[in-house]
Amino acid sequence: MINLSELTALCEKLGCKIIPECPLKEYVTFRLGGSCRALISVNSAVSAVELLKYLKAGGIKYGVLGRGSNVLPADEGFDGVILLFGSDFSNITMEGTTIKCQAGTLLASACVHAQQRGLTGMENLFGIPGTVGGALYMNAGAYGSEMKDVVVSAQYIDENCNICDISIEDMELSYRHSFFSDRDCIITSVTMKLTEGDPDAVKAAMTECMGKRSSKQPLEYPSAGSTFKRPEGSYASKLIDQCGLKGMSRGGAQVSEKHAGFVINTGDATCSDVLELCSDIIKIVKEKTGYTLELEPVILK
Ligand SMILES: Cc1cc2nc3c(=O)[nH]c(=O)nc-3n(C[C@H](O)[C@H](O)[C@H](O)COP(=O)(O)OP(=O)(O)OC[C@H]3O[C@@H](n4cnc5c(N)ncnc54)[C@H](O)[C@@H]3O)c2cc1C
């Protein structure tokens, strides 16, 4: 049982904002799902530790959210507390070619900072609409670059609420997977090492990258980006298109006509609509092509 007045008092002491009965659809790019019992906007690693200690001691269920761009919250909501790593925890520091970001920093802001200093290495990641914490958790990547190409170290809170450092060698980064994916740990900062370059060339590459996204992806609709992981030996969008599934829908969820790899919310989609559509897609693609598709977004329930 959550004692909301006690939790609110703790948030006040830590200077963290708390929203009781918070609708999660306002915090995820898919714009769907139910409410959580409370959403707390984390403002420092120390606050995160204090909150975690409290939640763990009380046996209170909790979850972590960055920009919510790879999350599908269940329609029935989340019966616990969501710790939001967003704009209240988004400081960037730069030293030489090293850029250190608090976990809630938008990847796009980190890319712009790097560009302004003429640093190259992150331009292909520009346009991934997540935080650096979420991007490291997922080892996000695009157009041949991944977080693992630029990250050197990170700070995180482990299962016992200790603040720890980890270097790239121990992060187990592979396709959409990291050390953090299998553990009850929270990333608090990410350090990336870039290379000296030309600010204009970096800017041009970022603009080109964004142009490719807006011409190929249905950015005008809420979604979680690519709905399925890339199967070994093919591409989810190619297989879905090949099966003639563009435009297929369940309730307000639809396979985008523009990019078959995206399931979009056409207005009033529920999480169940998306999951039913995805399970139909998986079945049809398996029957027609033999490939097994796997959901990429994380289901929050
Ligand atoms: C239009 C669109 C395009 C996209 N394009 C791409 C793309 O090109 N490449 C790509 O890889 N992805 C892409 N994505 C997916 C998504 O943007 C990335 O996976 C992104 O890295 C998720 O970051 P986030 O902050 O939104 O994380 P969330 O969606 O908030 O969270 C994702 C997971 O990470 C965990 N998490 C978040 N922050 C932390 C933290 N600080 N500590 C521990 N765990 C944490 C959450 O608990 C959750 O399990 C796209 C999404 C959209 C909507």
The ligand as an ORCA input file, in Angstrom:
! r2SCAN-3c Opt
* xyz 0 1
  C       9.536      8.120    -33.754
  C      10.496      7.216    -33.039
  C      11.704      6.851    -33.646
  C      12.603      6.013    -32.995
  N      13.779      5.699    -33.614
  C      14.660      4.896    -33.003
  C      15.894      4.545    -33.632
  O      16.208      4.976    -34.723
  N      16.738      3.718    -32.957
  C      16.449      3.220    -31.727
  O      17.265      2.485    -31.162
  N      15.282      3.529    -31.102
  C      14.399      4.351    -31.706
  N      13.220      4.660    -31.079
  C      12.920      4.061    -29.762
  C      13.368      4.915    -28.560
  O      13.421      6.280    -28.888
  C      14.727      4.482    -28.020
  O      14.724      3.139    -27.611
  C      15.166      5.358    -26.829
  O      16.499      5.086    -26.535
  C      14.332      5.153    -25.574
  O      14.692      6.166    -24.639
  P      13.620      6.740    -23.600
  O      14.298      7.732    -22.752
  O      12.414      7.180    -24.302
  O      13.333      5.443    -22.758
  P      11.880      4.880    -22.234
  O      11.068      4.611    -23.426
  O      11.373      5.883    -21.264
  O      12.327      3.596    -21.528
  C      12.773      2.465    -22.266
  C      13.313      1.422    -21.266
  O      14.481      1.968    -20.675
  C      14.333      2.005    -19.244
  N      14.994      3.229    -18.791
  C      14.785      4.505    -19.228
  N      15.599      5.350    -18.566
  C      16.323      4.608    -17.701
  C      17.326      4.893    -16.731
  N      17.757      6.124    -16.504
  N      17.827      3.841    -16.016
  C      17.413      2.577    -16.220
  N      16.464      2.245    -17.103
  C      15.935      3.241    -17.839
  C      12.822      2.038    -18.993
  O      12.509      1.521    -17.722
  C      12.333      1.131    -20.116
  O      12.471     -0.224    -19.759
  C      12.290      5.509    -31.712
  C      11.089      5.870    -31.090
  C      10.202      6.721    -31.737
  C       8.925      7.114    -31.051
*
